Structures are given as structure tokens and as C-alpha cells.
Amino acid sequence: MASGNCNLYEGSWLFDDSYPIYEASNCPFIDPAFDCLKNGRTDKDYLKYRWKPSKCDLPRFDGRDFLERQRGKNILFVGDSLSKNMWQSLTCMLHSAVPESAYNLKQEGDLSDFSFLEFGVSVKWLKNNFLVDEVQEQIGRVLKLDSITTGDQWAGNHMLIFNSYLWWLHQGQPRGWDYFQVGNTTVKDMDILEAYQIALTTWSRWIDGHIDPLSTQVFFQGISAAHFNGQDWNETSEKTCKGQTQPVLGSVYPGPSIPAEGILSNVLSMMEKPAKLLDVTLLTQLRKDGHPSIYTGQAESTDDCSHWCLAGVPDTCNELLYTTLLKINPNRTSRDAPAPSPQPAAPPAPSPPPAAPPAPSPPPAAPPALSPPPAAPPALSPPPAAWPPSHPPPAAGPPSSPPAPEAPPALSPPPAAWPPSSPPPPEAPPASSPPPPGSWPPPSPPAPEAPPASSPPPPGSWPPPSPPAPEAPPASSPPPPGSWPPQPWSPVAPSPWAPASPPSSPGGNSAGHAVSPAHVGYVLVKFAAVLLVILLL
């Protein structure tokens, strides 16, 4: 298994009889030019080699696992015919893993789409030799190195694998352009490596500006080696790969490096959202035996030393793609994966059952019962502190309300000190005092002056006027607790020295108050006092 610090692209080819992992004859949709066995190639050892990195092993390709990981996703190869080579390799590898799974292959213009219906996976190839715009104008084919107007076909895919090289620098191919254009400048010719760098830079800026790496993975298929010059591998001076049946042994290619490698590496390193490079240059350089050569199904004069037989080298490119995906996300993500990965992430804790709905709020507690009216104090309870302590309490009246007493004679109220400890001296009383002793019958008292609006009616007036509404006590001074006796409505005006009574209870009917026993006692005491005064006179 590949480790995290292993360079997958440094290694060598080892003979392995368990390869290939599929038979091209089981892929009826394969391009005939890539099916070398069908086209008459008789040696088969080229099918038996696998790539072995120097410090690790590649995991064996698991087509079903690949499909499970990509379930419901779109994979798009964009590039030249070497990109098509890798695309067809991947479709064969996947189909051989699930041979009974239905698929659909369709082609519309430059787009070929191979869909695995059971998994909802679409593996597509879009032909685009240069990645930048190639347009037909009156002067001929113009390659616009700084323009990409077809990028909308790239957007919306979950994985993009780009490739462009063969049509730029590969020998033996006709040029794909007549003019280069950068901005408003059009030239007939320019340095090919410079043109290649401008085009790749344009592509990289498009990726940076249009692709979200959180939703789309971007790869670039590295430059694939061609084998037209035998001197590169120190074997022959012929300009062909014909008759080659074994790879170059070891991990070093004796031929020259490919100049475009450095350009590609530099452009990728400058990207804000770097694409992952599938650096297949060395492993393809070592496989001089893997090309179709004359086994393309075409005329014998054709010698294809650029593309690859299938099965063959492109399968290793897809194994490296698969390994890279495993390194990025080693844990399976599909709900239908047949087995867990070696170190699966801890499954998320199951969601707790929904909490029971809160119990309905209890009905509001009944308001506390109104406090019962204070029980009438016993008739003989002591008067409050304001009452003269030396004076005995008045006698209690009968328990039931007696009939209203007769009105006492209209006499002036007794003096403030009451009851007197001794009879008052026979001095001429003030105007408000009773008549001097000896006068009989007593004169009628003068009509009392109209009391002020706030004064209580004079005692003894009959019938009594309706009592004024009690003044509301100040908000900050509630009636003192314990004031006694309470002052119900009475036809007799309250005594000026009697303590103030609390306001009537809310909702009470002043006209319907019963005469309390205390009031009856008060009237009797006053009546007795008047009689005593008369007798003394």
C-alpha cells in the first residue's frame, strides 16, 4: 500500500503474471486502434508488467470500490487522443469489475459519455487538443492562446482530468494551427514552448477563477513519452518502436528529458487552486514496448509510437489516479460500499431519539381564596391606643341591630375632655357651651353655622345628611392597622375624637350597612352623658 511519504512516480516495472486486470476483448466499446491483440500483435508479455514505486506498493485497482466512491458523480477527461486513451482504459477497468451492470455509451460531437446506470456514474471524454480556443477564420486556423470560451463544458463536473501536449510538440504530426493570436496580435509562427506556456497559463487562470476545489477535483495528466528514436534508449538507430517487447529495465531512462515537463510543473505550482499532477513521464519513458506500432488496424505503413495498447500502460495511469483518491480520502463514502476501509473513521453517533414533547403546562393555579372579612372583634375588646386608657369601654350592645334610637335633644356636643372627672365650674360657657344652670326650659340653640364642605355635619342633626364619600387615604399612608372601631355608615355624624374608620371595602353598598353593636353603645353613652349634664344643671 502506498504510504503518505512515498513518491508514486519514482520506481520501475516488474513482471507480474496476475496482470492485466481485464481483457480488451471484454470491452466491445474500445477504440479498435488500441486493441493491439485484435489487430494481430502476437507477443503478450507487454500485458504482464505492473508499476512498482521504489518505497511502497500500489493498491490493486478495485473497480467496484471506485464506482462506489464516485456514486452519483460526473468524471470528465479533457484533452487530446492520449486523454482518450486513458478514458477508454478507465471505462474498461470499471466495466470488467461490474460486467453485469448496465451501461450506456453515447457520443455527441466532441463529447463521449460512458454511464454506469446502477451507480449513477458518468465517465466522459471531451476532445480538446490545446485547451485554448481554436477557431477557423478567413486567414486559416487561429490558435488563440489567451482565450477559453468553451469552459462551460468543464464546469459542473466532480472530477476533471486535463491533458495537452501531443499536438504541441510531438514529432511526426501535422500542426493543428496556421496562426497564433495573443490579444490583438496575430503571428504566423512563434516559439512552440512559449506558446505552450501561454496556453497553459490561460488554462490555469480559468481553473482558478471558475472551479471550486471543495466540489471539483482537478488533475492534470502529465506528459506521456513517445518512442520514435531508438537512440534514446541506446538500442538502435531506427526511428520506430516496432518490434519492442520489453520495457527499459531499472528506474532511469537514458534518453533526454522532455522540455515541456518544466513548463507544466512551473504553471501548476503558480496556481491558486493547484491541480494534482499525474506525473507519468518517467513510467511512460520506460515503456518503449507498450505502443501499438503497426498493430493499429490500419495500413502497415502506420507506426504509432505515441498511443498505448489496451490493456496496457494507461491502466497504470488510472491505478495512480485511484491511489491518489485513496490518499485524499482513505475512507469509503458510499452507503453501499461492500467493506469498510482499513482504518474507517468512527461512524457518527446515532442521532438521539427526539426528546419527548414538553408536558403541557398545568392550568394556572386557582387564585388564592379571598381572605375572609376580618371577624368582628368581640364587643368588649379594648379600644385602640388613641382611646383614653382610663375610660372604661362602652357596654356592648345587643347582638342584633336594634331599631334606630330616637334623636337626642339638640344640644351642643360635650367638651373635648370626656368623661369629665368632676362637674365643670359654673362659669358662663362659651357660645357653644350649654346654657347657664337654672334656665328652664333651655332655649333653643342657635342654628349652627353651615360647616365647611370638609367638616362633618353637626352632631344631633336629623335626619342626617348622606355621609360624604370617604377620602382616599394618601398612597403612601395606608390606614393604620388595628384602628378601632371601624366606622360604618351611620345616621349620626362621627365624633370628632373618634378614630378615623378605614375606607369601606370595595364593592360595598354604603346604603345597606347594618348598625354595629359598637355604634349602639356609643349612642347610649352619649345619651347618658346628656342626661347627666341636664341633671347637674
C-alpha positions in Angstrom: 0.0 0.0 0.0 1.2 3.5 -0.8 2.4 5.4 2.2 2.0 9.1 2.8 5.7 10.0 2.1 6.1 7.6 -0.9 6.7 9.2 -4.3 4.4 7.1 -6.5 6.2 8.2 -9.7 9.7 7.0 -8.9 10.0 3.3 -9.5 10.3 0.6 -12.1 8.3 -2.0 -14.0 8.1 -5.6 -12.6 6.8 -8.6 -14.4 3.6 -9.8 -12.7 1.7 -12.8 -14.2 -1.6 -11.6 -12.4 -1.8 -8.8 -15.0 -3.6 -7.5 -16.9 -6.7 -6.8 -14.8 -9.0 -7.0 -17.8 -9.2 -8.4 -21.3 -9.7 -5.9 -24.1 -12.0 -8.5 -25.8 -14.4 -8.0 -22.9 -14.7 -4.3 -23.8 -16.7 -4.2 -27.1 -16.7 -0.4 -27.0 -12.9 0.0 -27.1 -11.4 2.0 -30.0 -10.1 -0.6 -32.5 -6.8 1.3 -32.8 -6.0 0.5 -29.2 -6.8 -3.2 -29.3 -3.4 -4.5 -30.3 -4.1 -8.2 -29.8 -7.1 -8.0 -32.1 -5.0 -6.2 -34.6 -2.5 -9.0 -34.8 0.1 -8.5 -32.1 1.2 -11.9 -31.0 3.6 -11.2 -28.1 1.8 -10.8 -24.8 4.5 -10.0 -22.2 3.8 -6.3 -22.5 0.5 -7.1 -20.7 2.2 -8.6 -17.7 4.0 -5.6 -16.2 2.9 -3.5 -13.2 4.4 -0.3 -11.9 6.3 -0.6 -8.5 7.1 2.6 -6.7 10.6 2.4 -5.1 9.4 2.8 -1.5 5.8 1.4 -1.5 3.3 -0.7 -3.4 0.3 0.5 -5.3 -3.0 -1.0 -4.1 -4.6 -3.2 -6.7 -7.3 -1.4 -8.6 -10.8 -2.1 -7.3 -13.3 -1.0 -9.9 -16.4 -1.5 -7.8 -14.9 0.5 -5.0 -14.1 3.2 -7.4 -17.7 3.3 -8.6 -19.0 3.3 -5.1 -16.8 6.3 -4.2 -17.9 8.2 -7.2 -21.6 7.2 -6.9 -23.8 9.9 -8.5 -20.8 11.9 -9.9 -19.5 13.0 -13.2 -15.9 12.5 -14.3 -14.6 14.3 -17.3 -11.4 13.8 -19.3 -10.5 16.9 -21.4 -7.6 16.7 -23.9 -6.2 15.1 -27.0 -6.2 11.4 -28.1 -3.9 10.4 -25.2 -6.6 11.7 -22.9 -9.0 9.4 -24.9 -6.5 6.5 -24.4 -6.8 7.0 -20.6 -10.5 7.5 -20.7 -11.1 4.2 -22.6 -8.7 2.4 -20.2 -10.8 3.5 -17.2 -14.1 2.5 -18.7 -12.7 -1.0 -19.5 -11.3 -1.3 -15.9 -14.7 -0.3 -14.4 -16.8 -2.4 -16.8 -14.7 -5.5 -16.1 -15.2 -5.0 -12.4 -19.1 -5.0 -12.7 -19.7 -6.8 -16.0 -23.4 -7.4 -15.3 -24.0 -3.7 -14.5 -25.9 -1.9 -17.3 -24.1 0.9 -19.1 -24.9 3.5 -21.7 -22.4 4.9 -24.3 -23.3 7.9 -26.4 -21.4 10.5 -28.4 -22.4 14.0 -29.3 -19.9 16.0 -31.3 -16.6 16.0 -29.4 -18.2 14.6 -26.2 -18.3 10.9 -25.5 -20.2 9.8 -22.4 -20.0 6.3 -20.8 -22.5 6.0 -18.0 -22.8 3.2 -15.3 -26.5 3.3 -14.7 -26.6 1.3 -11.5 -24.1 3.7 -9.8 -25.1 6.9 -11.5 -21.5 7.5 -12.5 -20.7 9.2 -15.8 -17.2 8.9 -17.3 -16.8 11.3 -20.2 -14.1 12.5 -22.6 -14.2 15.9 -24.3 -11.8 16.2 -27.3 -9.8 19.5 -26.9 -6.2 19.3 -28.2 -4.9 22.6 -27.0 -7.3 23.6 -24.1 -7.5 27.1 -25.5 -9.7 28.3 -28.3 -9.0 27.1 -31.9 -11.1 28.9 -34.4 -11.5 28.9 -38.2 -11.1 32.4 -39.7 -10.6 33.7 -43.2 -6.9 33.5 -42.9 -7.0 29.9 -41.6 -6.9 28.1 -38.3 -6.1 30.5 -35.5 -5.0 29.3 -32.1 -6.0 32.0 -29.5 -3.5 31.4 -26.7 -5.2 33.7 -24.2 -8.8 32.8 -24.8 -11.1 30.0 -23.4 -14.7 30.3 -24.4 -15.6 26.6 -24.1 -15.0 26.2 -20.4 -18.7 26.0 -19.6 -18.4 22.3 -20.7 -15.9 21.8 -17.9 -18.0 23.3 -15.1 -20.4 21.2 -13.2 -18.3 18.0 -13.0 -17.0 16.4 -9.9 -13.6 15.4 -11.3 -11.6 16.9 -14.2 -8.6 15.2 -15.7 -6.9 17.5 -18.3 -4.2 16.8 -20.8 -2.5 18.7 -23.6 0.9 18.0 -25.2 0.8 15.6 -28.1 -0.4 18.2 -30.7 2.0 20.9 -29.5 5.5 19.3 -29.6 5.1 15.7 -30.8 7.1 15.0 -33.9 5.5 13.3 -36.9 2.1 15.0 -36.5 0.7 17.8 -38.7 0.4 21.1 -37.0 -3.1 21.9 -35.7 -2.9 25.6 -36.4 -2.0 28.2 -39.0 -1.6 31.3 -36.8 -1.1 32.2 -33.2 -3.0 35.0 -31.6 -2.4 36.8 -28.3 -4.7 39.8 -27.6 -4.9 41.7 -30.9 -1.6 40.3 -32.2 -1.7 37.5 -34.8 1.5 35.9 -35.9 2.3 33.1 -38.3 4.8 31.4 -36.1 6.4 31.7 -32.6 8.4 29.5 -30.3 6.4 26.4 -29.5 7.4 26.2 -25.9 6.5 29.8 -25.4 3.1 29.3 -27.0 2.6 26.2 -24.8 3.4 28.1 -21.7 1.0 31.0 -22.6 -1.8 28.5 -23.3 -1.3 26.5 -20.0 -1.2 29.8 -18.1 -4.5 30.8 -19.7 -6.0 27.4 -18.7 -4.7 27.7 -15.1 -6.3 31.1 -14.7 -9.6 29.8 -15.9 -9.4 27.0 -13.3 -8.6 29.5 -10.5 -11.5 31.7 -11.5 -14.2 29.1 -12.2 -13.6 25.9 -10.2 -14.4 25.3 -6.6 -11.9 22.8 -5.2 -14.4 21.8 -2.5 -16.8 20.4 -5.1 -14.5 19.5 -8.0 -11.2 17.7 -8.0 -8.8 18.7 -10.7 -6.0 16.5 -12.1 -3.5 17.0 -15.0 -2.3 14.0 -16.9 1.4 14.5 -17.2 3.4 14.4 -20.5 3.4 11.0 -22.0 6.6 9.9 -23.7 6.8 8.8 -27.4 9.4 6.4 -28.8 10.3 7.3 -32.3 14.1 7.4 -31.8 15.9 4.2 -30.7 18.9 6.2 -29.8 17.0 7.5 -26.8 17.2 4.0 -25.1 20.6 3.1 -26.6 19.4 0.3 -28.6 19.0 1.1 -32.3 19.3 4.0 -34.7 15.9 3.2 -36.2 13.1 5.8 -36.0 10.5 3.3 -34.7 9.2 1.4 -31.8 8.4 -1.6 -33.9 9.5 -5.0 -32.5 9.9 -3.8 -28.9 8.7 -6.4 -26.5 10.2 -5.4 -23.1 10.4 -2.2 -21.1 13.6 -0.4 -20.2 14.8 -2.1 -17.0 15.6 -0.1 -13.9 14.3 3.3 -12.8 16.4 5.6 -15.0 15.6 6.5 -18.6 18.8 7.0 -20.6 17.2 9.4 -23.1 16.9 13.2 -22.9 14.2 14.8 -20.8 11.2 16.4 -22.3 11.4 20.2 -22.2 7.7 20.7 -21.6 7.9 19.0 -18.3 9.4 22.0 -16.6 6.8 24.4 -18.1 3.9 22.2 -16.9 5.4 21.9 -13.4 6.0 25.6 -13.1 2.5 26.6 -14.3 0.9 24.2 -11.9 2.9 25.5 -9.0 1.7 29.1 -9.6 -1.9 28.2 -9.4 -4.1 29.4 -6.5 -6.0 26.2 -6.7 -3.3 23.7 -7.8 -4.3 20.8 -9.9 -2.8 17.4 -8.9 -0.3 16.2 -11.4 -0.4 12.6 -12.5 3.3 12.6 -13.3 3.5 9.7 -15.7 6.5 10.9 -17.7 9.2 8.5 -16.3 7.0 5.4 -16.2 6.0 6.0 -19.8 9.5 6.7 -20.9 10.5 3.2 -19.7 7.7 1.5 -21.7 9.0 1.5 -25.2 7.2 -1.8 -25.7 3.7 -0.6 -24.9 2.8 1.2 -28.2 0.6 -0.2 -30.9 3.3 0.4 -33.5 2.0 -1.3 -36.6 -0.9 -3.0 -34.8 -3.5 -0.3 -35.2 -5.8 -2.0 -37.7 -4.7 0.4 -40.3 -2.2 0.2 -43.2 1.2 -1.4 -42.3 2.9 1.9 -43.1 1.4 3.4 -40.0 3.7 3.3 -37.0 2.0 4.6 -33.9 4.6 5.1 -31.1 2.7 7.7 -29.3 -0.5 6.0 -28.1 -0.7 2.8 -26.0 -2.2 -0.6 -26.4 -5.1 -1.6 -24.2 -4.8 -3.3 -21.8 -1.5 -1.6 -21.0 0.2 1.5 -19.7 -2.9 3.7 -19.4 -4.2 1.2 -16.9 -1.3 2.2 -14.6 -2.2 5.8 -15.0 -5.7 5.0 -13.7 -4.2 3.0 -10.9 -2.3 6.1 -9.9 -5.4 8.1 -10.1 -7.2 5.6 -7.9 -4.3 5.6 -5.4 -4.3 9.4 -5.2 -8.0 9.3 -4.5 -7.4 6.8 -1.7 -4.7 9.1 -0.2 -7.1 12.1 -0.3 -10.0 10.2 1.2 -9.0 6.7 2.6 -12.4 6.1 4.0 -15.3 4.9 1.9 -18.0 7.4 1.4 -20.7 5.4 -0.3 -23.6 3.9 1.7 -23.3 0.7 -0.4 -19.5 0.1 -0.1 -19.0 -3.7 0.2 -16.5 -3.5 3.1 -15.1 -0.8 5.4 -11.7 0.6 4.6 -8.7 -0.5 6.7 -9.0 2.5 9.1 -12.5 3.7 8.8 -13.5 6.9 10.5 -15.6 6.4 13.6 -19.2 6.4 12.5 -21.2 9.4 13.6 -23.1 8.8 16.8 -26.6 7.9 16.1 -29.0 10.8 16.4 -30.6 10.7 19.8 -34.4 10.0 19.8 -36.4 13.1 19.6 -37.0 14.5 23.0 -40.4 13.9 24.4 -42.6 16.9 23.9 -42.8 19.1 26.9 -45.6 18.2 29.2 -48.5 20.6 28.7 -48.4 23.4 31.1 -50.6 22.8 34.1 -53.6 25.0 34.3 -52.9 28.1 36.2 -53.3 27.7 39.9 -56.6 29.0 41.2 -56.1 32.4 42.7 -55.9 32.2 46.5 -59.3 32.4 48.1 -60.1 35.9 49.2 -59.3 36.4 52.7 -62.5 36.3 54.7 -63.5 39.6 56.1 -62.0 40.1 59.5 -64.2 38.8 62.2 -66.0 41.4 64.1 -64.0 41.9 67.3 -65.8 41.0 70.5 -67.8 43.8 71.8 -65.7 44.0 74.9 -62.3 44.2 73.2 -60.2 47.1 74.5 -60.2 50.3 72.4 -57.1 51.3 70.5 -54.3 53.2 72.0 -55.9 56.5 70.9 -58.8 55.9 73.2 -58.3 57.2 76.8 -57.0 54.3 78.7 -58.7 55.3 81.9 -62.2 55.3 80.4 -63.9 52.0 80.5 -65.1 50.6 77.2 -68.7 51.2 76.4 -71.2 48.5 77.1 -71.7 46.1 74.3 -75.0 46.4 72.5 -77.3 43.6 71.8 -76.1 41.1 69.2 -78.8 42.1 66.7 -79.1 45.5 65.3 -81.6 47.5 67.4 -84.0 49.9 65.9 -82.6 53.3 65.3 -82.6 55.3 68.5 -84.6 58.5 68.9 -82.7 61.6 68.1 -81.3 63.2 71.3 -82.2 66.8 72.1 -80.3 69.3 70.0 -77.6 70.1 72.4 -74.0 71.2 71.9 -71.5 68.4 71.9 -69.7 67.6 75.2 -66.4 69.3 75.9 -63.3 67.7 74.5 -62.3 66.0 77.8 -64.6 63.2 78.3 -65.9 61.8 80.5 -65.2 64.7 83.0 -63.6 63.7 86.2 -65.7 66.4 88.0 -68.6 68.7 87.1 -67.4 71.8 85.2 -67.4 75.1 87.2 -70.5 77.3 86.8 -68.8 79.8 84.6 -70.5 81.3 81.7 -69.8 78.9 79.0 -68.8 80.0 75.6 -71.4 80.3 72.9 -71.1 76.7 72.2 -71.4 75.7 75.9 -74.7 74.6 77.3 -77.0 77.4 78.9 -76.2 78.5 82.4 -77.8 76.5 85.2 -81.2 77.4 86.3 -82.6 78.5 83.0 -85.6 76.4 82.1 -86.7 75.4 79.7 -83.4 75.6 77.9 -83.5 78.0 75.0 -83.3 76.5 71.6 -79.7 76.5 70.5 -78.9 78.9 67.7 -78.8 77.4 64.3 -75.3 76.1 63.7 -73.3 77.8 61.1 -73.0 75.8 57.9 -70.0 73.7 58.4 -67.3 73.9 55.8 -67.5 71.4 53.0 -64.9 69.2 54.6 -66.4 69.4 58.1 -68.7 66.6 59.4 -72.3 67.5 60.0 -73.0 68.8 63.5 -73.9 66.1 65.9 -77.5 65.6 66.5 -78.8 66.9 63.2 -81.7 64.8 61.9 -82.3 63.4 59.5 -78.7 63.0 58.9 -77.3 64.0 55.5 -75.8 61.4 53.3 -72.3 60.8 54.5 -69.6 62.2 52.3 -67.6 59.7 50.4 -64.6 58.8 52.5 -61.4 60.4 51.3 -59.0 58.0 49.8 -56.0 57.8 52.2 -52.8 59.0 50.8 -51.0 56.5 48.6 -48.1 56.4 50.9 -50.1 56.4 54.2 -52.5 53.4 54.3 -54.9 53.4 57.3 -53.1 52.4 60.4 -53.5 48.8 61.2 -55.7 48.0 64.2 -57.8 51.2 64.1 -60.9 50.6 66.0 -63.8 50.7 65.9 -64.4 50.5 62.1 -66.7 53.3 61.0 -69.6 52.0 59.1 -72.2 54.4 57.7 -74.3 55.8 60.5 -77.1 58.5 60.6 -75.1 60.1 63.4 -72.0 62.0 62.4 -68.8 60.6 63.7 -67.5 62.0 66.9 -64.7 64.5 66.3 -62.5 62.5 68.7 -63.4 59.1 67.3 -60.6 57.4 65.4 -60.9 57.5 61.6 -62.5 54.4 60.2 -60.9 52.5 57.3 -62.5 53.0 53.9 -65.4 50.8 53.0 -64.5 47.6 51.4 -64.5 47.6 47.6 -67.8 46.9 46.1 -69.7 47.6 49.3 -73.1 49.3 49.4 -73.0 52.1 51.9 -76.7 52.4 51.9 -77.2 48.9 53.1 -74.8 48.8 56.1 -76.2 47.4 59.4 -75.7 49.3 62.6 -72.9 47.7 64.5 -73.2 47.0 68.3 -70.3 49.3 69.0 -72.3 52.2 67.4 -75.3 51.4 69.6 -73.1 51.5 72.6 -71.7 54.8 71.6 -75.1 56.4 71.2 -76.2 55.1 74.6 -73.1 56.5 76.3 -73.7 59.9 74.7 -77.3 59.9 75.6 -76.4 59.2 79.2 -73.9 62.0 79.2 -76.5 64.5 78.0 -78.9 63.4 80.8 -76.1 63.8 83.3 -75.5 67.4 82.2 -79.2 68.2 82.4 -79.3 66.8 85.9 -76.3 68.7 87.0 -77.9 71.9 85.7 
